[in-house]
Amino acid sequence: MLYDRSYMKKPFRGKNHSPIDKLLISLLVCFVIQLVVSMGSLHELHKGLLPSFLGYSSQALLDLFIWTPLTFIFLHDGPLSLIISLLGIHFMGRAIEHDIGSRNFIWVCFASALSGSTFWLIFHMGHPQPLMGSTCLVMSFITLFCLRHPNRPISLLLLPITLKPRIVFLSLLGLELFGFVFYELRGNPSVNYSAHLGGMMAGAFVFWFMRTGRQFPSIVFSGSGVKGVGSSHTPAVKPSSGYAVDLSDQRALQEEVDRILDKINDNGFGSLSQKEKNTLDKAKGLLHRR
C-alpha cells in the first residue's frame, strides 16, 4: 500500500468528521451488518437479501434497483477485501481529499463507483454474483494522485521503499490490464479487474477535468431550502487585491484564518494563493504564542 507522509493527519478528531472518516465508518458498519445477516458465515457474504438489494448486477437493474451502481461499494466478499480497501482509502483518500477539497473528493467517489460498475457490467451481463467492494475507489485515488504529482516521492507501507508516482501508476495499470485480459476475460473473475480499471478511468477523468481549472458543482442548503448551486467554473471567493489582514488584531486574524480553512475544505490546499499560505503560516505562530 502507498502513502504520502506529508498528508497524514489525525483521523476521527472533533465532531465534524471529514468525508473520509464517514466513508470508513460506513464501510465498517455495513460489513458488520452483512456479516450478521449472513449468520457469521464468510462463505455466504455474497448471498442473501443484502447483496441482492445493494450489490450491482444486470438483474439488479432489471429489478429497477437504480441505487446499486453506487451502493455496491459498501459490501465486501470477505475481511481481506475490506482491510485492503480501508487501508487504501485511509492513506490515499486522505491525500486526495487534502489536495482537492472535500467537495471535489465526494464527486471523485461518485464518479469512481459509477465508472467501475459500468465497465464491470459490460463484461458480466447476466453474471450470477453481484459486484461488491470498494477497491475501485482506491484505484481511482491512486490514479488521481499519481497523475497530479508524478514526481513526488511516496513510500510503500511497512517497507523502506520510496517510488515516484508515475512509476507506480504505470506498473499498476500494467498489472490490472494483464489480469483483465488473461484472467477475467478468460472466465476467471475471482478479482474484478474491470471494476478496478473503471475506477482508474474515473481518476484519469477527474484529473483532466480539474486540470482545466474547473471545480465540481456544489448545492448549498439553508433553513429555507436550496440556497444556491455552485458552478464548476466559479472560483472560490478571494479578498480584493488591496485587502490586507491586521495581524495585531486577533479577531480579524481568526476570521481570515477561518476563511482560508473553509477554502481549503472546499477546494483543497492547492487552491490557496501564496499570500494566503503566508498568512496561514504567520497566524499559526502568532496564535500559538497567545
KEVEXVO-305451 format. One line per 10 residues: number of its first residue (from 1); their letters; for each residue z, y, x of N, C-alpha, C. Coordinates in steps of 0.05 Angstrom, whole numbers, padded with zeros to 5 digits. Atoms other than C-alpha are relative to their C-alpha. Layout:
BEGIN
NUM = A = Z,Y,X,Z,Y,X,Z,Y,X ~ ... $
END
This chain:
BEGIN
1 = MLYDRSYMKK = 00000,-00024,00017,00000,00000,00000,00000,00025,00018 ~ 00004,-00024,-00015,-00017,00070,00023,00018,00022,-00010 ~ -00014,-00024,00009,00024,00133,00022,-00001,00022,00020 ~ 00001,-00023,-00017,00026,00203,00050,00028,00013,-00001 ~ -00028,-00008,00000,00096,00224,00072,00003,00030,-00008 ~ -00002,-00029,00006,00081,00299,00063,00004,00005,-00030 ~ -00001,-00005,00029,00080,00289,-00013,00026,-00012,-00012 ~ -00022,00014,00012,00143,00248,-00021,00022,00018,-00011 ~ -00022,-00015,00012,00194,00278,-00069,00019,-00020,-00014 ~ -00019,00017,00014,00256,00251,-00102,-00007,-00003,-00029 $
11 = PFRGKNHSPI = 00008,00004,00028,00235,00220,-00169,00025,-00001,-00018 ~ -00019,00004,00021,00273,00218,-00234,00024,00020,00003 ~ -00021,-00020,-00003,00313,00282,-00219,-00003,00021,-00022 ~ 00001,-00021,00021,00331,00331,-00274,-00007,-00011,-00027 ~ 00006,00009,00028,00319,00328,-00349,-00030,-00001,-00005 ~ 00029,-00001,00005,00245,00345,-00346,-00014,-00018,00020 ~ 00013,00019,-00018,00213,00283,-00316,-00030,00007,00002 ~ 00029,-00005,-00004,00143,00290,-00287,-00015,-00021,-00014 ~ 00016,00021,00013,00085,00252,-00318,00001,-00027,00015 ~ -00003,00024,-00015,00092,00202,-00261,00025,-00016,-00008 $
21 = DKLLISLLVC = -00026,00012,00008,00165,00188,-00279,-00003,-00013,-00027 ~ 00003,00010,00027,00147,00179,-00352,-00019,-00024,-00001 ~ 00019,00022,-00001,00089,00133,-00336,00014,-00025,00012 ~ -00014,00022,-00012,00132,00089,-00291,00020,-00012,-00019 ~ -00020,00010,00019,00187,00084,-00343,-00014,-00015,-00023 ~ 00015,00013,00022,00136,00067,-00397,-00010,-00027,00007 ~ 00010,00026,-00009,00106,00011,-00356,00022,-00020,00002 ~ -00023,00018,-00002,00174,-00019,-00342,00010,-00009,-00028 ~ -00010,00006,00027,00197,-00015,-00415,-00020,-00018,-00014 ~ 00021,00016,00014,00131,-00044,-00441,00000,-00029,00011 $
31 = FVIQLVVSMG = -00001,00027,-00011,00136,-00103,-00393,00024,-00015,-00010 ~ -00024,00013,00010,00207,-00118,-00415,-00005,-00009,-00029 ~ 00006,00008,00028,00184,-00117,-00488,-00020,-00023,-00001 ~ 00020,00021,-00002,00124,-00160,-00470,00013,-00027,00007 ~ -00014,00024,-00008,00170,-00210,-00436,00018,-00011,-00022 ~ -00017,00009,00021,00218,-00212,-00494,-00016,-00013,-00023 ~ 00017,00010,00021,00162,-00222,-00545,-00011,-00028,00007 ~ 00011,00026,-00009,00134,-00280,-00503,00023,-00020,00005 ~ -00023,00018,-00003,00204,-00312,-00504,00006,-00007,00029 ~ -00007,00004,-00028,00212,-00304,-00429,-00019,-00017,00015 $
41 = SLHELHKGLL = 00020,00017,-00013,00151,-00346,-00412,-00021,00017,00014 ~ 00020,-00015,-00015,00108,-00315,-00357,-00028,-00010,-00006 ~ 00026,00011,00006,00051,-00361,-00378,-00011,00008,-00027 ~ 00008,-00008,00027,00049,-00332,-00448,-00003,00030,-00002 ~ 00001,-00029,00001,00046,-00258,-00429,-00027,00011,-00011 ~ 00026,-00009,00010,-00029,-00253,-00446,-00006,-00009,-00028 ~ 00004,00010,00027,-00019,-00285,-00514,00019,00014,-00019 ~ -00018,-00010,00020,00014,-00265,-00579,-00008,00026,-00012 ~ 00006,-00024,00016,00017,-00203,-00622,-00004,00025,00018 ~ 00002,-00024,-00016,00028,-00151,-00568,-00026,00003,00016 $
51 = PSFLGYSSQA = 00026,-00002,-00014,-00033,-00167,-00524,-00024,00004,-00019 ~ 00023,-00003,00019,-00078,-00174,-00585,00000,00027,-00013 ~ -00002,-00026,00013,-00053,-00107,-00612,-00005,00023,00020 ~ 00002,-00022,-00020,-00052,-00066,-00547,-00020,-00007,00022 ~ 00019,00007,-00021,-00097,-00106,-00499,-00028,00007,-00009 ~ 00027,-00009,00005,-00170,-00088,-00493,-00020,-00024,00001 ~ 00020,00021,00001,-00227,-00134,-00513,-00021,00008,-00021 ~ 00021,-00005,00020,-00291,-00136,-00554,00011,-00006,-00028 ~ -00012,00006,00026,-00251,-00168,-00610,00018,00022,-00010 ~ -00017,-00022,00008,-00202,-00111,-00610,-00016,00023,-00011 $
61 = LLDLFIWTPL = 00017,-00021,00010,-00259,-00062,-00620,-00012,-00008,-00027 ~ 00010,00010,00026,-00287,-00105,-00677,00021,00003,-00021 ~ -00022,-00003,00019,-00218,-00102,-00709,00008,00030,-00003 ~ -00004,-00029,00002,-00222,-00025,-00702,00027,00009,00013 ~ -00024,-00008,-00015,-00163,-00023,-00653,-00010,00020,00021 ~ 00013,-00019,-00017,-00192,00041,-00623,00018,00011,00022 ~ -00018,-00010,-00021,-00130,00056,-00582,00001,-00019,00024 ~ -00003,00020,-00022,-00137,-00006,-00538,-00014,00008,00026 ~ 00011,-00008,-00026,-00183,00027,-00486,00019,00016,00017 ~ -00021,-00015,-00015,-00121,00067,-00466,00026,-00016,00003 $
71 = TFIFLHDGPL = -00026,00013,00000,-00062,00023,-00484,00001,-00026,00017 ~ -00001,00025,-00016,-00083,-00038,-00443,00014,00003,00026 ~ -00013,-00005,-00026,-00054,-00005,-00381,00030,-00005,-00001 ~ -00029,00004,00003,00017,-00015,-00409,00008,-00029,-00001 ~ -00006,00029,00000,00011,-00091,-00409,-00008,-00012,00027 ~ 00006,00014,-00025,00012,-00137,-00348,00003,-00030,-00003 ~ -00001,00029,00002,00000,-00211,-00338,00020,-00013,00018 ~ -00020,00012,-00017,00057,-00221,-00290,00016,00022,00015 ~ -00016,-00019,-00015,00112,-00187,-00249,-00013,00010,00026 ~ 00014,-00009,-00025,00069,-00185,-00185,-00020,00022,-00006 $
81 = SLIISLLGIH = 00019,-00021,00008,00015,-00145,-00220,00014,00026,-00007 ~ -00016,-00024,00008,00068,-00098,-00248,00010,00014,00025 ~ -00012,-00012,-00024,00102,-00087,-00180,-00022,00014,00017 ~ 00022,-00013,-00015,00035,-00072,-00145,-00008,00026,-00013 ~ 00008,-00024,00015,00017,-00022,-00199,00022,00021,00003 ~ -00022,-00019,-00002,00086,00011,-00197,00001,00013,00027 ~ 00000,-00011,-00027,00083,00019,-00122,-00023,00019,00005 ~ 00023,-00017,-00003,00013,00047,-00123,00002,00026,-00015 ~ -00003,-00024,00016,00027,00095,-00179,00022,00019,00012 ~ -00022,-00016,-00011,00092,00118,-00147,-00009,00015,00025 $
91 = FMGRAIEHDI = 00007,-00013,-00025,00063,00133,-00078,-00025,00017,-00003 ~ 00025,-00014,00002,-00009,00152,-00091,-00001,00019,-00024 ~ 00000,-00017,00024,00002,00180,-00161,00015,00026,00005 ~ -00016,-00025,-00006,00055,00229,-00136,-00016,00019,00018 ~ 00017,-00017,-00017,00008,00253,-00082,-00021,00015,-00016 ~ 00021,-00012,00017,-00047,00265,-00133,00012,00021,-00019 ~ -00012,-00019,00019,00000,00299,-00183,00007,00026,00015 ~ -00007,-00024,-00016,00026,00346,-00129,-00024,00016,00008 ~ 00025,-00012,-00010,-00045,00360,-00106,-00015,00015,-00021 ~ 00017,-00012,00021,-00079,00376,-00172,00015,00010,-00024 $
101 = GSRNFIWVCF = -00016,-00010,00022,-00022,00391,-00220,00003,-00021,-00022 ~ -00007,00020,00021,00008,00354,-00280,-00022,-00002,-00021 ~ 00020,00001,00021,-00045,00375,-00330,-00025,-00016,00009 ~ 00023,00015,-00010,-00103,00350,-00288,00006,-00029,00005 ~ -00008,00027,-00005,-00064,00288,-00269,-00002,-00017,-00026 ~ 00000,00014,00025,-00057,00268,-00342,-00029,-00007,-00008 ~ 00029,00005,00006,-00133,00275,-00351,-00011,-00022,00018 ~ 00008,00021,-00018,-00143,00231,-00290,00007,-00027,-00011 ~ -00009,00026,00011,-00102,00176,-00323,-00017,-00008,-00024 ~ 00018,00006,00023,-00143,00181,-00388,-00027,-00009,00010 $
111 = ASALSGSTFW = 00027,00007,-00010,-00209,00180,-00350,00000,-00027,00014 ~ -00001,00026,-00014,-00187,00121,-00307,00001,-00023,-00019 ~ -00003,00021,00019,-00166,00079,-00366,-00026,-00005,-00016 ~ 00024,00002,00016,-00229,00094,-00406,-00023,-00012,00017 ~ 00021,00010,-00017,-00275,00082,-00347,00004,-00029,00008 ~ -00006,00027,-00007,-00240,00019,-00325,-00006,-00020,-00023 ~ 00003,00018,00022,-00240,-00012,-00394,-00030,-00002,-00008 ~ 00029,00001,00008,-00313,00007,-00409,-00016,-00017,00020 ~ 00015,00015,-00019,-00340,-00021,-00344,00007,-00030,-00001 ~ -00008,00028,00003,-00300,-00085,-00354,-00013,-00013,-00024 $
121 = LIFHMGHPQP = 00010,00011,00025,-00325,-00095,-00425,-00030,-00007,00003 ~ 00029,00006,-00004,-00398,-00092,-00402,-00005,-00028,00009 ~ 00004,00026,-00011,-00389,-00157,-00365,00018,-00022,-00013 ~ -00019,00019,00012,-00337,-00190,-00410,-00001,00001,-00031 ~ 00003,00000,00029,-00364,-00185,-00481,00007,-00028,-00011 ~ -00008,00025,00011,-00331,-00239,-00522,00020,-00016,00016 ~ -00019,00014,-00017,-00281,-00257,-00468,00025,-00006,-00016 ~ -00023,00008,00017,-00222,-00295,-00499,00026,00015,00007 ~ -00024,-00013,-00008,-00168,-00260,-00459,-00004,00031,00002 ~ 00003,-00029,-00002,-00156,-00185,-00466,00005,00011,00028 $
131 = LMGSTCLVMS = -00005,-00013,-00025,-00157,-00137,-00408,00028,00013,-00001 ~ -00027,-00012,-00002,-00087,-00117,-00385,00004,00009,00029 ~ -00007,-00008,-00027,-00059,-00080,-00325,-00007,00029,00005 ~ 00005,-00028,-00007,-00056,-00010,-00295,-00011,00004,00028 ~ 00011,-00002,-00027,-00089,-00026,-00228,-00023,00020,00001 ~ 00022,-00019,00000,-00149,00016,-00249,00010,00029,00006 ~ -00011,-00026,-00006,-00103,00077,-00246,00005,00003,00030 ~ -00005,-00001,-00029,-00082,00060,-00175,-00025,00004,00015 ~ 00025,-00002,-00013,-00154,00052,-00154,-00012,00028,-00003 ~ 00009,-00027,00004,-00171,00119,-00184,00015,00020,00017 $
141 = FITLFCLRHP = -00017,-00018,-00016,-00113,00154,-00149,-00008,-00002,00029 ~ 00007,00004,-00028,-00132,00124,-00082,-00027,00013,00006 ~ 00027,-00011,-00003,-00205,00143,-00091,00001,00031,00001 ~ -00001,-00029,00002,-00189,00215,-00111,00013,00012,00024 ~ -00014,-00011,-00024,-00140,00225,-00054,-00018,-00002,00025 ~ 00017,00004,-00024,-00188,00196,-00002,-00024,00019,00000 ~ 00022,-00018,00001,-00245,00239,-00026,00008,00029,00004 ~ -00010,-00028,-00003,-00203,00303,-00028,00010,00005,00029 ~ -00012,-00003,-00026,-00171,00290,00040,-00010,-00022,00019 ~ 00012,00023,-00015,-00219,00245,00080,00011,-00003,00028 $
151 = NRPISLLLLP = -00010,00002,-00028,-00187,00261,00148,00030,00003,00003 ~ -00029,-00003,-00002,-00113,00268,00130,00012,-00028,00005 ~ -00011,00027,-00007,-00074,00210,00163,00019,-00010,-00022 ~ -00018,00013,00018,-00040,00162,00115,00010,-00026,00012 ~ -00012,00024,-00012,00005,00103,00130,00001,-00023,-00019 ~ -00003,00024,00015,00009,00032,00107,00030,-00005,-00004 ~ -00028,00004,00007,00074,00017,00071,00012,-00024,00015 ~ -00015,00020,-00016,00123,-00023,00115,-00013,-00008,00026 ~ 00014,00006,-00025,00073,-00025,00172,-00005,00026,00016 ~ 00004,-00024,-00016,00068,00025,00230,-00029,00005,00007 $
161 = ITLKPRIVFL = 00029,-00003,-00004,-00006,00035,00220,-00009,00026,-00015 ~ 00011,-00024,00012,-00040,00102,00207,-00030,-00001,-00001 ~ 00029,00001,00003,-00110,00106,00179,-00010,00026,-00012 ~ 00013,-00023,00013,-00159,00160,00157,-00009,-00008,-00028 ~ 00007,00008,00028,-00171,00161,00081,-00029,-00008,-00003 ~ 00028,00008,00004,-00247,00157,00088,-00004,-00029,00008 ~ 00002,00029,-00008,-00239,00090,00125,00012,-00017,-00022 ~ -00013,00015,00021,-00191,00066,00071,-00018,-00002,-00024 ~ 00018,00000,00024,-00239,00086,00015,-00024,-00019,00004 ~ 00024,00017,-00005,-00300,00052,00046,00008,-00029,00001 $
171 = SLLGLELFGF = -00009,00028,-00001,-00261,-00011,00061,00008,-00011,-00027 ~ -00008,00008,00026,-00231,-00014,-00008,-00024,-00004,-00018 ~ 00025,00002,00016,-00299,-00002,-00041,-00015,-00025,00007 ~ 00014,00025,-00009,-00330,-00058,00001,00014,-00025,-00010 ~ -00015,00023,00010,-00275,-00107,-00018,-00003,-00004,-00030 ~ 00003,00002,00029,-00280,-00091,-00092,-00028,-00009,-00008 ~ 00028,00008,00006,-00356,-00097,-00092,-00004,-00029,00007 ~ 00003,00028,-00008,-00352,-00163,-00055,00013,-00019,-00021 ~ -00013,00016,00020,-00301,-00191,-00104,-00014,00000,-00027 ~ 00014,-00003,00026,-00341,-00165,-00164,-00025,-00018,00000 $
181 = VFYELRGNPS = 00025,00014,-00001,-00407,-00196,-00141,00004,-00030,00004 ~ -00002,00028,-00008,-00384,-00261,-00111,00022,-00016,-00015 ~ -00021,00014,00015,-00324,-00278,-00156,-00002,00005,-00030 ~ 00000,-00007,00029,-00323,-00241,-00222,-00026,-00007,-00014 ~ 00026,00005,00013,-00397,-00245,-00237,-00008,-00030,00000 ~ 00005,00029,-00001,-00396,-00319,-00219,00019,-00016,-00017 ~ -00017,00014,00019,-00346,-00335,-00273,00028,-00005,00009 ~ -00028,00003,-00009,-00280,-00328,-00235,00014,00026,-00003 ~ -00012,-00026,00005,-00248,-00268,-00268,00031,00001,00003 ~ -00029,-00001,-00003,-00177,-00280,-00242,00009,00028,00008 $
191 = VNYSAHLGGM = -00005,-00028,-00007,-00180,-00209,-00214,-00022,00017,-00014 ~ 00019,-00016,00015,-00212,-00155,-00257,-00012,00022,00019 ~ 00013,-00019,-00018,-00255,-00123,-00202,-00016,00021,-00015 ~ 00016,-00019,00015,-00299,-00090,-00254,00018,00023,-00010 ~ -00018,-00021,00009,-00239,-00052,-00282,00008,00018,00023 ~ -00007,-00015,-00024,-00219,-00032,-00212,-00023,00020,00008 ~ 00023,-00016,-00007,-00289,-00006,-00198,-00003,00023,-00020 ~ 00001,-00021,00020,-00287,00032,-00263,00020,00022,00005 ~ -00020,-00020,-00008,-00223,00066,-00241,-00009,00016,00024 ~ 00010,-00014,-00024,-00255,00084,-00174,-00022,00020,-00008 $
201 = MAGAFVFWFM = 00020,-00019,00009,-00314,00115,-00211,00012,00024,-00014 ~ -00014,-00023,00013,-00266,00157,-00252,00011,00019,00021 ~ -00010,-00017,-00022,-00232,00182,-00188,-00022,00016,00013 ~ 00022,-00014,-00012,-00300,00200,-00159,-00010,00022,-00019 ~ 00008,-00021,00019,-00319,00237,-00223,00019,00023,00000 ~ -00019,-00022,00001,-00255,00277,-00224,-00002,00017,00026 ~ 00004,-00015,-00025,-00266,00295,-00150,-00024,00019,-00003 ~ 00024,-00017,00003,-00336,00321,-00166,00006,00022,-00020 ~ -00005,-00020,00021,-00312,00357,-00229,00017,00023,00011 ~ -00018,-00020,-00010,-00255,00394,-00194,-00011,00014,00025 $
211 = RTGRQFPSIV = 00012,-00013,-00023,-00296,00408,-00132,-00017,00024,-00008 ~ 00016,-00023,00010,-00339,00455,-00174,00018,00023,-00008 ~ -00019,-00022,00007,-00276,00497,-00186,00010,-00001,-00028 ~ -00008,00002,00028,-00265,00474,-00257,00027,-00015,-00003 ~ -00025,00013,00006,-00200,00451,-00288,-00003,-00013,-00028 ~ 00000,00012,00026,-00189,00404,-00346,00014,00017,-00021 ~ -00013,-00017,00020,-00171,00438,-00412,00027,-00009,-00008 ~ -00027,00007,00010,-00101,00440,-00440,00004,00013,-00027 ~ -00007,-00010,00026,-00074,00450,-00510,00029,00008,00000 ~ -00027,-00010,-00001,-00012,00493,-00516,00010,00002,-00029 $
221 = FSGSGVKGVG = -00012,00000,00027,00033,00482,-00577,00024,00019,-00001 ~ -00023,-00018,00005,00082,00534,-00604,00013,-00008,-00026 ~ -00014,00007,00025,00130,00533,-00662,-00017,00004,-00025 ~ 00017,-00006,00023,00076,00560,-00708,-00026,-00016,00000 ~ 00024,00016,-00001,00024,00509,-00688,-00014,00003,00027 ~ 00015,-00002,-00025,-00031,00509,-00637,-00003,00029,00009 ~ 00000,-00028,-00011,-00025,00570,-00593,-00027,00006,00012 ~ 00025,-00005,-00012,-00089,00562,-00555,-00010,-00023,00016 ~ 00012,00021,-00015,-00136,00518,-00516,-00009,00012,00027 ~ 00008,-00010,-00026,-00144,00528,-00441,-00028,-00009,00007 $
231 = SSHTPAVKPS = 00027,00007,-00008,-00215,00530,-00415,-00001,-00013,00027 ~ 00002,00013,-00026,-00237,00486,-00358,-00009,00019,00021 ~ 00009,-00019,-00020,-00266,00548,-00325,00021,00023,00003 ~ -00019,-00022,-00001,-00205,00592,-00336,00020,-00003,00022 ~ -00019,00002,-00022,-00165,00604,-00272,00028,00007,-00009 ~ -00028,-00007,00006,-00090,00609,-00272,00004,00030,00003 ~ -00006,-00028,-00001,-00062,00678,-00284,00011,00008,00027 ~ -00009,-00009,-00026,-00054,00716,-00220,00008,00029,-00002 ~ -00007,-00028,00000,-00020,00782,-00206,-00023,00016,00010 ~ 00021,-00018,-00009,-00064,00842,-00194,00001,00003,00030 $
241 = SGYAVDLSDQ = 00001,-00002,-00029,-00086,00857,-00123,00020,00018,00011 ~ -00020,-00018,-00011,-00037,00913,-00117,00028,-00008,-00006 ~ -00026,00009,00008,00021,00872,-00142,00016,-00009,00025 ~ -00018,00008,-00022,00080,00862,-00094,00027,-00006,-00011 ~ -00026,00008,00009,00147,00829,-00102,00021,00013,00018 ~ -00022,-00011,-00015,00210,00865,-00081,00019,-00022,00007 ~ -00016,00023,-00008,00245,00811,-00041,00030,00006,00000 ~ -00028,-00008,00002,00310,00851,-00044,00011,-00002,-00028 ~ -00008,00002,00028,00312,00845,-00120,00000,-00030,-00007 ~ -00002,00029,00004,00337,00774,-00133,-00012,-00008,-00026 $
251 = RALQEEVDRI = 00010,00007,00026,00318,00775,-00206,-00031,00000,00000 ~ 00029,-00001,-00002,00246,00797,-00192,-00011,-00023,00017 ~ 00008,00022,-00018,00242,00746,-00136,00001,-00026,-00014 ~ -00002,00025,00015,00266,00690,-00181,-00022,-00003,-00021 ~ 00021,00000,00020,00216,00709,-00235,-00027,-00007,00013 ~ 00025,00006,-00014,00159,00707,-00184,-00001,-00029,00010 ~ -00001,00028,-00008,00182,00640,-00157,-00005,-00018,-00024 ~ 00005,00016,00024,00184,00612,-00228,-00029,00000,-00007 ~ 00029,-00002,00007,00113,00637,-00240,-00016,-00018,00019 ~ 00014,00016,-00020,00089,00604,-00175,00004,-00029,-00005 $
261 = LDKINDNGFG = -00005,00028,00005,00123,00539,-00192,-00014,-00010,-00025 ~ 00015,00007,00024,00092,00539,-00261,-00030,-00005,00007 ~ 00028,00002,-00009,00024,00549,-00228,-00005,-00026,00015 ~ 00003,00025,-00015,00036,00490,-00181,00001,-00023,-00020 ~ -00003,00022,00019,00057,00446,-00240,-00026,-00003,-00016 ~ 00024,00002,00016,-00007,00463,-00278,-00025,-00007,00016 ~ 00025,00002,-00015,-00059,00466,-00223,00003,-00012,00028 ~ -00004,00012,-00027,-00028,00436,-00160,00005,00021,00021 ~ -00007,-00018,-00022,-00005,00466,-00095,-00024,00013,00012 ~ 00024,-00011,-00012,-00076,00476,-00072,-00011,00024,-00014 $
271 = SLSQKEKNTL = 00010,-00023,00015,-00087,00529,-00125,00013,00026,00009 ~ -00014,-00024,-00009,-00039,00578,-00091,-00015,00015,00020 ~ 00012,-00017,-00021,-00064,00637,-00052,00019,00000,00024 ~ -00017,-00001,-00024,-00038,00648,00018,00023,00019,-00004 ~ -00022,-00019,00006,00003,00707,-00007,00022,-00013,-00017 ~ -00020,00014,00016,00037,00663,-00059,00015,-00021,00017 ~ -00013,00019,-00018,00051,00610,-00006,00021,00014,00017 ~ -00018,-00016,-00016,00083,00663,00038,00024,00009,-00016 ~ -00023,-00009,00017,00125,00689,-00019,00019,-00023,-00005 ~ -00017,00024,00005,00149,00618,-00034,00017,-00007,00025 $
281 = DKAKGLLHRR = -00014,00006,-00025,00168,00607,00039,00023,00020,00005 ~ -00021,-00021,-00004,00206,00674,00043,00022,-00003,-00020 ~ -00020,00003,00021,00240,00662,-00023,00019,-00023,00005 ~ -00017,00023,-00006,00265,00594,-00001,00022,00007,00019 ~ -00020,-00007,-00020,00301,00623,00058,00020,00020,-00012 ~ -00017,-00021,00011,00328,00684,00020,00020,-00011,-00020 ~ -00017,00011,00022,00354,00644,-00040,00021,-00019,00011 ~ -00019,00018,-00012,00388,00593,00005,00023,00015,00014 ~ -00021,-00015,-00014,00426,00647,00042,00018,00015,-00019 ~ -00016,-00014,00019,00453,00677,-00021,00019,-00018,-00015 $
END
